[in-house]
Amino acid sequence: MRVVFLGPPGAGKGTQAARIARLRGVPHLSTGEMLRRAVREGTPVGLQAKGHMERGALVPDDMVDRLVAERLALPDAGRGFLLDGYPRNPAQARALEQVLARRHGPLDRVVYVHVDDDTLVERIAGRRGCPKCGAVFHVAARPPKKPGFCDSCGSALVQRADDAEAVVRDRLRVYHDNTAGLVRYYEERGLLGRVDGNLPIDEVTHAVEAVLGSAA
Ligand code: AP5
């Protein structure tokens, strides 16, 4: 199963990719999460990415392409993978095609999770994440059992630095300028499956499963 999750910030790509990864036993590869870890750990990639991420801008393609190619070279990706947040523009889509042609085989499906802009802003405002294990919650739609603490590892939950309202507006603009065009790109290649991400989380998961069908 080689799948890309595509959609605007806050659409629920990460939430759904994490669920499907558990159900299907394949790794969930989020470039946002990889980059945030690099920033936390102060690696050379993290130091270069930090400023771009804080502004809501894209990190340069060559850096992200290399990160993904290295991750896809690890043995567990041989079983398949769910990419979340990559590719984000046509140049990254072509870089991914080259890596897959060398090592894995073509994509099976692209799941496009679409959500109204007003809902995106509300979702991002209510998001809380675990800095230790990466679990994602929402104060209303998916509250943790103990308010403010992670269900999985007990760590204190935090708000992402780039979830501040001004940065969210920039991230939405960057999405519309760069990434939205990939919907057509993958539609033309017969890979796109649309999912209504405005629905409750469980219903979205059922819709994603329907789009993935027997992709394995
Ligand atoms: P990244 O982390 O990829 O951010 P994003 O694409 O903006 O997506 P989000 O993580 O905000 O949203 P999501 O769709 O995963 O939603 P979630 O499931 O959390 O990227 C961050 C930054 O890294 C970028 O701005 C860029 O700088 C850099 N970057 C990353 N990839 C890059 C690349 N390829 N190239 C260059 N730069 C790159 O859900 C949101 C909230 O809603 C949660 O609280 C959740 O609990 C809740 N929720 C989810 N589904 C539902 C539902 N159905 N109903 C109600 N609530 C829901």
py3Dmol code that shows the C-alpha trace and the ligand (Angstrom):
import py3Dmol

protein = """\
ATOM      1  CA  MET A   1       0.000   0.000   0.000  1.00  0.00           C
ATOM      2  CA  ARG A   2       1.660   3.213  -1.198  1.00  0.00           C
ATOM      3  CA  VAL A   3      -0.634   6.104  -0.385  1.00  0.00           C
ATOM      4  CA  VAL A   4      -0.461   9.912  -0.148  1.00  0.00           C
ATOM      5  CA  PHE A   5      -2.809  11.948   2.083  1.00  0.00           C
ATOM      6  CA  LEU A   6      -3.451  15.368   0.558  1.00  0.00           C
ATOM      7  CA  GLY A   7      -5.421  18.293   1.961  1.00  0.00           C
ATOM      8  CA  PRO A   8      -5.258  21.714   3.623  1.00  0.00           C
ATOM      9  CA  PRO A   9      -3.794  22.392   7.085  1.00  0.00           C
ATOM     10  CA  GLY A  10      -6.087  21.010   9.790  1.00  0.00           C
ATOM     11  CA  ALA A  11      -8.128  18.817   7.421  1.00  0.00           C
ATOM     12  CA  GLY A  12      -7.400  15.717   9.494  1.00  0.00           C
ATOM     13  CA  LYS A  13      -4.736  14.103   7.285  1.00  0.00           C
ATOM     14  CA  GLY A  14      -2.545  13.220  10.258  1.00  0.00           C
ATOM     15  CA  THR A  15      -5.473  11.931  12.335  1.00  0.00           C
ATOM     16  CA  GLN A  16      -6.648   9.649   9.532  1.00  0.00           C
ATOM     17  CA  ALA A  17      -3.191   8.525   8.402  1.00  0.00           C
ATOM     18  CA  ALA A  18      -2.324   7.506  11.985  1.00  0.00           C
ATOM     19  CA  ARG A  19      -5.525   5.418  12.234  1.00  0.00           C
ATOM     20  CA  ILE A  20      -5.111   3.722   8.858  1.00  0.00           C
ATOM     21  CA  ALA A  21      -1.426   3.035   9.584  1.00  0.00           C
ATOM     22  CA  ARG A  22      -2.434   1.175  12.767  1.00  0.00           C
ATOM     23  CA  LEU A  23      -5.221  -0.740  10.978  1.00  0.00           C
ATOM     24  CA  ARG A  24      -3.090  -1.759   8.001  1.00  0.00           C
ATOM     25  CA  GLY A  25       0.315  -2.166   9.685  1.00  0.00           C
ATOM     26  CA  VAL A  26       2.265   0.270   7.522  1.00  0.00           C
ATOM     27  CA  PRO A  27       4.315   3.305   8.651  1.00  0.00           C
ATOM     28  CA  HIS A  28       2.770   6.770   8.808  1.00  0.00           C
ATOM     29  CA  LEU A  29       5.312   9.216   7.387  1.00  0.00           C
ATOM     30  CA  SER A  30       4.474  12.830   8.218  1.00  0.00           C
ATOM     31  CA  THR A  31       6.997  15.355   6.891  1.00  0.00           C
ATOM     32  CA  GLY A  32       5.639  17.952   9.362  1.00  0.00           C
ATOM     33  CA  GLU A  33       6.340  15.566  12.256  1.00  0.00           C
ATOM     34  CA  MET A  34       9.813  14.679  10.905  1.00  0.00           C
ATOM     35  CA  LEU A  35      10.666  18.371  10.604  1.00  0.00           C
ATOM     36  CA  ARG A  36       9.283  19.261  14.057  1.00  0.00           C
ATOM     37  CA  ARG A  37      11.415  16.453  15.560  1.00  0.00           C
ATOM     38  CA  ALA A  38      14.483  17.808  13.737  1.00  0.00           C
ATOM     39  CA  VAL A  39      13.753  21.294  15.131  1.00  0.00           C
ATOM     40  CA  ARG A  40      13.342  19.915  18.696  1.00  0.00           C
ATOM     41  CA  GLU A  41      16.586  17.950  18.400  1.00  0.00           C
ATOM     42  CA  GLY A  42      18.464  20.915  16.894  1.00  0.00           C
ATOM     43  CA  THR A  43      19.802  18.905  13.921  1.00  0.00           C
ATOM     44  CA  PRO A  44      21.219  20.770  10.883  1.00  0.00           C
ATOM     45  CA  VAL A  45      17.932  20.115   9.016  1.00  0.00           C
ATOM     46  CA  GLY A  46      15.965  21.382  12.009  1.00  0.00           C
ATOM     47  CA  LEU A  47      18.036  24.561  12.268  1.00  0.00           C
ATOM     48  CA  GLN A  48      17.438  25.322   8.588  1.00  0.00           C
ATOM     49  CA  ALA A  49      13.725  24.392   8.655  1.00  0.00           C
ATOM     50  CA  LYS A  50      12.773  26.301  11.830  1.00  0.00           C
ATOM     51  CA  GLY A  51      12.359  29.787  10.360  1.00  0.00           C
ATOM     52  CA  HIS A  52      10.350  28.565   7.365  1.00  0.00           C
ATOM     53  CA  MET A  53       7.989  26.599   9.611  1.00  0.00           C
ATOM     54  CA  GLU A  54       7.491  29.469  12.066  1.00  0.00           C
ATOM     55  CA  ARG A  55       6.407  31.685   9.147  1.00  0.00           C
ATOM     56  CA  GLY A  56       4.063  29.016   7.752  1.00  0.00           C
ATOM     57  CA  ALA A  57       6.182  28.808   4.586  1.00  0.00           C
ATOM     58  CA  LEU A  58       7.311  25.630   2.842  1.00  0.00           C
ATOM     59  CA  VAL A  59      10.711  24.234   3.754  1.00  0.00           C
ATOM     60  CA  PRO A  60      12.927  24.110   0.610  1.00  0.00           C
ATOM     61  CA  ASP A  61      12.153  21.158  -1.674  1.00  0.00           C
ATOM     62  CA  ASP A  62      15.659  19.659  -1.730  1.00  0.00           C
ATOM     63  CA  MET A  63      15.697  19.356   2.056  1.00  0.00           C
ATOM     64  CA  VAL A  64      12.283  17.679   2.268  1.00  0.00           C
ATOM     65  CA  ASP A  65      12.889  15.471  -0.776  1.00  0.00           C
ATOM     66  CA  ARG A  66      16.089  14.149   0.847  1.00  0.00           C
ATOM     67  CA  LEU A  67      14.325  13.545   4.173  1.00  0.00           C
ATOM     68  CA  VAL A  68      11.589  11.517   2.471  1.00  0.00           C
ATOM     69  CA  ALA A  69      13.973   9.560   0.225  1.00  0.00           C
ATOM     70  CA  GLU A  70      16.047   8.573   3.287  1.00  0.00           C
ATOM     71  CA  ARG A  71      12.952   7.537   5.225  1.00  0.00           C
ATOM     72  CA  LEU A  72      11.560   5.496   2.331  1.00  0.00           C
ATOM     73  CA  ALA A  73      14.886   3.632   2.146  1.00  0.00           C
ATOM     74  CA  LEU A  74      14.315   2.117   5.616  1.00  0.00           C
ATOM     75  CA  PRO A  75      13.151  -1.517   5.586  1.00  0.00           C
ATOM     76  CA  ASP A  76       9.678  -0.955   7.099  1.00  0.00           C
ATOM     77  CA  ALA A  77       8.683   1.222   4.100  1.00  0.00           C
ATOM     78  CA  GLY A  78       9.123  -1.842   1.905  1.00  0.00           C
ATOM     79  CA  ARG A  79       5.738  -3.079   3.257  1.00  0.00           C
ATOM     80  CA  GLY A  80       4.131   0.159   2.057  1.00  0.00           C
ATOM     81  CA  PHE A  81       3.598   3.600   3.617  1.00  0.00           C
ATOM     82  CA  LEU A  82       1.184   6.454   4.156  1.00  0.00           C
ATOM     83  CA  LEU A  83       2.710   9.825   3.284  1.00  0.00           C
ATOM     84  CA  ASP A  84       1.102  12.773   5.108  1.00  0.00           C
ATOM     85  CA  GLY A  85       2.061  16.330   4.070  1.00  0.00           C
ATOM     86  CA  TYR A  86       4.278  15.268   1.166  1.00  0.00           C
ATOM     87  CA  PRO A  87       4.326  16.006  -1.721  1.00  0.00           C
ATOM     88  CA  ARG A  88       3.236  19.627  -1.412  1.00  0.00           C
ATOM     89  CA  ASN A  89       3.903  20.942  -4.922  1.00  0.00           C
ATOM     90  CA  PRO A  90       4.420  19.438  -8.403  1.00  0.00           C
ATOM     91  CA  ALA A  91       8.250  19.453  -8.047  1.00  0.00           C
ATOM     92  CA  GLN A  92       7.984  17.313  -4.908  1.00  0.00           C
ATOM     93  CA  ALA A  93       5.465  15.045  -6.672  1.00  0.00           C
ATOM     94  CA  ARG A  94       7.996  14.433  -9.451  1.00  0.00           C
ATOM     95  CA  ALA A  95      10.813  13.835  -6.936  1.00  0.00           C
ATOM     96  CA  LEU A  96       8.614  11.245  -5.210  1.00  0.00           C
ATOM     97  CA  GLU A  97       7.886   9.521  -8.526  1.00  0.00           C
ATOM     98  CA  GLN A  98      11.616   9.164  -9.151  1.00  0.00           C
ATOM     99  CA  VAL A  99      12.262   7.645  -5.713  1.00  0.00           C
ATOM    100  CA  LEU A 100       9.336   5.240  -6.112  1.00  0.00           C
ATOM    101  CA  ALA A 101      10.441   4.210  -9.614  1.00  0.00           C
ATOM    102  CA  ARG A 102      13.910   3.315  -8.255  1.00  0.00           C
ATOM    103  CA  ARG A 103      12.809   1.475  -5.147  1.00  0.00           C
ATOM    104  CA  HIS A 104       9.122   0.751  -4.542  1.00  0.00           C
ATOM    105  CA  GLY A 105       6.708   0.947  -7.467  1.00  0.00           C
ATOM    106  CA  PRO A 106       4.046   3.562  -8.252  1.00  0.00           C
ATOM    107  CA  LEU A 107       1.533   5.118  -5.847  1.00  0.00           C
ATOM    108  CA  ASP A 108      -1.688   3.138  -5.372  1.00  0.00           C
ATOM    109  CA  ARG A 109      -3.910   6.010  -4.271  1.00  0.00           C
ATOM    110  CA  VAL A 110      -4.013   9.669  -3.228  1.00  0.00           C
ATOM    111  CA  VAL A 111      -6.616  10.422  -0.538  1.00  0.00           C
ATOM    112  CA  TYR A 112      -7.751  14.049  -0.774  1.00  0.00           C
ATOM    113  CA  VAL A 113      -9.372  15.167   2.502  1.00  0.00           C
ATOM    114  CA  HIS A 114     -11.335  18.358   1.828  1.00  0.00           C
ATOM    115  CA  VAL A 115     -12.744  20.643   4.541  1.00  0.00           C
ATOM    116  CA  ASP A 116     -14.325  24.133   4.556  1.00  0.00           C
ATOM    117  CA  ASP A 117     -11.899  26.959   5.461  1.00  0.00           C
ATOM    118  CA  ASP A 118     -13.944  28.075   8.535  1.00  0.00           C
ATOM    119  CA  THR A 119     -13.819  24.565   9.948  1.00  0.00           C
ATOM    120  CA  LEU A 120     -10.062  24.375   9.350  1.00  0.00           C
ATOM    121  CA  VAL A 121      -9.443  27.466  11.455  1.00  0.00           C
ATOM    122  CA  GLU A 122     -11.596  26.095  14.310  1.00  0.00           C
ATOM    123  CA  ARG A 123      -9.863  22.716  14.169  1.00  0.00           C
ATOM    124  CA  ILE A 124      -6.398  24.193  14.286  1.00  0.00           C
ATOM    125  CA  ALA A 125      -7.330  26.526  17.166  1.00  0.00           C
ATOM    126  CA  GLY A 126      -8.496  23.524  19.225  1.00  0.00           C
ATOM    127  CA  ARG A 127      -5.636  21.165  18.364  1.00  0.00           C
ATOM    128  CA  ARG A 128      -3.341  19.975  21.160  1.00  0.00           C
ATOM    129  CA  GLY A 129      -0.453  17.623  20.541  1.00  0.00           C
ATOM    130  CA  CYS A 130       1.886  15.449  22.549  1.00  0.00           C
ATOM    131  CA  PRO A 131       5.510  16.617  22.152  1.00  0.00           C
ATOM    132  CA  LYS A 132       6.755  13.162  23.246  1.00  0.00           C
ATOM    133  CA  CYS A 133       4.778  10.562  21.249  1.00  0.00           C
ATOM    134  CA  GLY A 134       3.132  12.772  18.600  1.00  0.00           C
ATOM    135  CA  ALA A 135      -0.512  11.871  19.498  1.00  0.00           C
ATOM    136  CA  VAL A 136      -2.976  14.559  18.357  1.00  0.00           C
ATOM    137  CA  PHE A 137      -6.141  15.658  20.223  1.00  0.00           C
ATOM    138  CA  HIS A 138      -8.797  18.358  19.898  1.00  0.00           C
ATOM    139  CA  VAL A 139     -10.280  20.150  22.898  1.00  0.00           C
ATOM    140  CA  ALA A 140     -13.850  19.483  21.675  1.00  0.00           C
ATOM    141  CA  ALA A 141     -13.817  16.832  18.923  1.00  0.00           C
ATOM    142  CA  ARG A 142     -11.233  14.491  20.389  1.00  0.00           C
ATOM    143  CA  PRO A 143     -10.534  15.504  23.990  1.00  0.00           C
ATOM    144  CA  PRO A 144      -7.935  13.596  26.018  1.00  0.00           C
ATOM    145  CA  LYS A 145      -9.328  11.591  28.973  1.00  0.00           C
ATOM    146  CA  LYS A 146      -7.430  13.837  31.431  1.00  0.00           C
ATOM    147  CA  PRO A 147      -7.604  17.434  30.163  1.00  0.00           C
ATOM    148  CA  GLY A 148      -4.187  18.706  29.081  1.00  0.00           C
ATOM    149  CA  PHE A 149      -2.401  15.334  29.185  1.00  0.00           C
ATOM    150  CA  CYS A 150      -1.674  12.680  26.571  1.00  0.00           C
ATOM    151  CA  ASP A 151      -3.787   9.490  26.740  1.00  0.00           C
ATOM    152  CA  SER A 152      -0.898   7.384  25.420  1.00  0.00           C
ATOM    153  CA  CYS A 153       2.139   8.530  27.416  1.00  0.00           C
ATOM    154  CA  GLY A 154       0.851  11.003  30.042  1.00  0.00           C
ATOM    155  CA  SER A 155       2.968  13.976  28.834  1.00  0.00           C
ATOM    156  CA  ALA A 156       1.603  17.532  29.037  1.00  0.00           C
ATOM    157  CA  LEU A 157      -0.047  18.494  25.734  1.00  0.00           C
ATOM    158  CA  VAL A 158       1.070  21.613  23.857  1.00  0.00           C
ATOM    159  CA  GLN A 159      -0.140  23.869  21.045  1.00  0.00           C
ATOM    160  CA  ARG A 160       2.039  23.949  17.918  1.00  0.00           C
ATOM    161  CA  ALA A 161       3.939  27.225  17.426  1.00  0.00           C
ATOM    162  CA  ASP A 162       2.629  27.445  13.838  1.00  0.00           C
ATOM    163  CA  ASP A 163      -1.002  27.099  15.007  1.00  0.00           C
ATOM    164  CA  ALA A 164      -1.088  30.789  16.004  1.00  0.00           C
ATOM    165  CA  GLU A 165      -3.895  32.519  14.074  1.00  0.00           C
ATOM    166  CA  ALA A 166      -1.645  34.776  11.952  1.00  0.00           C
ATOM    167  CA  VAL A 167       0.537  31.832  10.882  1.00  0.00           C
ATOM    168  CA  VAL A 168      -2.515  29.682  10.096  1.00  0.00           C
ATOM    169  CA  ARG A 169      -3.689  32.301   7.599  1.00  0.00           C
ATOM    170  CA  ASP A 170      -0.265  32.149   5.899  1.00  0.00           C
ATOM    171  CA  ARG A 171      -0.330  28.334   5.869  1.00  0.00           C
ATOM    172  CA  LEU A 172      -3.745  28.383   4.173  1.00  0.00           C
ATOM    173  CA  ARG A 173      -2.463  30.829   1.563  1.00  0.00           C
ATOM    174  CA  VAL A 174       0.630  28.681   0.954  1.00  0.00           C
ATOM    175  CA  TYR A 175      -1.651  25.647   0.566  1.00  0.00           C
ATOM    176  CA  HIS A 176      -3.848  27.369  -2.019  1.00  0.00           C
ATOM    177  CA  ASP A 177      -0.818  28.743  -3.931  1.00  0.00           C
ATOM    178  CA  ASN A 178       1.264  25.551  -3.978  1.00  0.00           C
ATOM    179  CA  THR A 179      -0.495  22.379  -2.915  1.00  0.00           C
ATOM    180  CA  ALA A 180      -4.111  22.703  -4.074  1.00  0.00           C
ATOM    181  CA  GLY A 181      -2.914  22.237  -7.671  1.00  0.00           C
ATOM    182  CA  LEU A 182      -1.875  18.692  -6.815  1.00  0.00           C
ATOM    183  CA  VAL A 183      -5.564  17.702  -6.668  1.00  0.00           C
ATOM    184  CA  ARG A 184      -5.772  18.123 -10.437  1.00  0.00           C
ATOM    185  CA  TYR A 185      -2.298  16.608 -10.948  1.00  0.00           C
ATOM    186  CA  TYR A 186      -3.346  13.351  -9.287  1.00  0.00           C
ATOM    187  CA  GLU A 187      -6.872  13.440 -10.718  1.00  0.00           C
ATOM    188  CA  GLU A 188      -5.388  13.479 -14.217  1.00  0.00           C
ATOM    189  CA  ARG A 189      -3.328  10.394 -13.302  1.00  0.00           C
ATOM    190  CA  GLY A 190      -6.446   8.536 -12.086  1.00  0.00           C
ATOM    191  CA  LEU A 191      -5.118   8.266  -8.516  1.00  0.00           C
ATOM    192  CA  LEU A 192      -7.323  10.719  -6.594  1.00  0.00           C
ATOM    193  CA  GLY A 193     -10.045   9.657  -4.155  1.00  0.00           C
ATOM    194  CA  ARG A 194     -12.046  12.433  -2.457  1.00  0.00           C
ATOM    195  CA  VAL A 195     -13.142  12.235   1.165  1.00  0.00           C
ATOM    196  CA  ASP A 196     -15.448  14.690   2.976  1.00  0.00           C
ATOM    197  CA  GLY A 197     -13.322  15.671   5.977  1.00  0.00           C
ATOM    198  CA  ASN A 198     -16.135  17.803   7.481  1.00  0.00           C
ATOM    199  CA  LEU A 199     -17.717  14.628   8.908  1.00  0.00           C
ATOM    200  CA  PRO A 200     -16.984  13.227  12.388  1.00  0.00           C
ATOM    201  CA  ILE A 201     -13.623  11.451  12.723  1.00  0.00           C
ATOM    202  CA  ASP A 202     -15.007   7.851  12.617  1.00  0.00           C
ATOM    203  CA  GLU A 203     -17.099   8.583   9.519  1.00  0.00           C
ATOM    204  CA  VAL A 204     -14.076  10.074   7.767  1.00  0.00           C
ATOM    205  CA  THR A 205     -12.117   6.900   8.566  1.00  0.00           C
ATOM    206  CA  HIS A 206     -14.861   4.784   6.932  1.00  0.00           C
ATOM    207  CA  ALA A 207     -14.769   7.025   3.858  1.00  0.00           C
ATOM    208  CA  VAL A 208     -10.960   6.740   3.668  1.00  0.00           C
ATOM    209  CA  GLU A 209     -11.208   2.949   3.924  1.00  0.00           C
ATOM    210  CA  ALA A 210     -13.743   2.989   1.079  1.00  0.00           C
ATOM    211  CA  VAL A 211     -11.367   5.017  -1.096  1.00  0.00           C
ATOM    212  CA  LEU A 212      -8.458   2.705  -0.283  1.00  0.00           C
ATOM    213  CA  GLY A 213     -10.578  -0.356  -0.945  1.00  0.00           C
ATOM    214  CA  SER A 214      -8.347  -3.327  -1.501  1.00  0.00           C
ATOM    215  CA  ALA A 215      -5.151  -1.276  -2.042  1.00  0.00           C
ATOM    216  CA  ALA A 216      -2.578  -3.417  -0.263  1.00  0.00           C
TER     217      ALA A 216
END
"""
ligand_1 = """\
57
AP5
P 2.309 19.719 8.616
O 2.565 19.226 9.981
O 2.226 18.777 7.487
O 1.012 20.633 8.689
P -0.266 20.796 7.722
O -0.169 20.227 6.379
O -0.508 22.245 7.789
O -1.308 19.900 8.351
P -1.724 19.841 9.838
O -0.772 18.974 10.606
O -1.953 21.237 10.381
O -3.173 19.224 9.740
P -3.743 17.761 9.516
O -4.477 17.742 8.226
O -2.719 16.699 9.759
O -4.835 17.757 10.679
P -4.915 16.950 12.066
O -5.140 15.505 11.809
O -3.799 17.334 12.978
O 3.417 20.815 8.193
C 3.840 21.808 9.093
C 4.922 22.663 8.416
O 6.062 21.843 8.071
C 4.522 23.309 7.084
O 3.847 24.533 7.275
C 5.889 23.492 6.394
O 6.577 24.586 6.933
C 6.626 22.225 6.812
N 6.430 21.126 5.858
C 5.796 19.927 6.086
N 5.802 19.159 4.981
C 6.444 19.880 4.022
C 6.750 19.635 2.645
N 6.377 18.479 2.052
N 7.404 20.599 1.962
C 7.805 21.742 2.548
N 7.517 22.049 3.848
C 6.863 21.127 4.581
O -6.300 17.558 12.624
C -6.389 18.908 13.036
C -7.238 19.003 14.325
O -8.586 18.662 14.011
C -6.799 18.033 15.435
O -6.987 18.662 16.675
C -7.755 16.826 15.293
O -7.977 16.148 16.530
C -9.013 17.504 14.757
N -9.773 16.687 13.806
C -9.268 15.863 12.844
N -10.260 15.314 12.117
C -11.425 15.820 12.630
C -12.806 15.613 12.313
N -13.182 14.816 11.307
N -13.746 16.264 13.038
C -13.359 17.098 14.076
N -12.066 17.319 14.428
C -11.114 16.687 13.728
"""
view = py3Dmol.view(width=600, height=400)
view.addModel(protein, "pdb")
view.setStyle({"model": 0}, {"cartoon": {"style": "trace"}})
view.addModel(ligand_1, "xyz")
view.setStyle({"model": 1}, {"stick": {}})
view.zoomTo()
view.show()
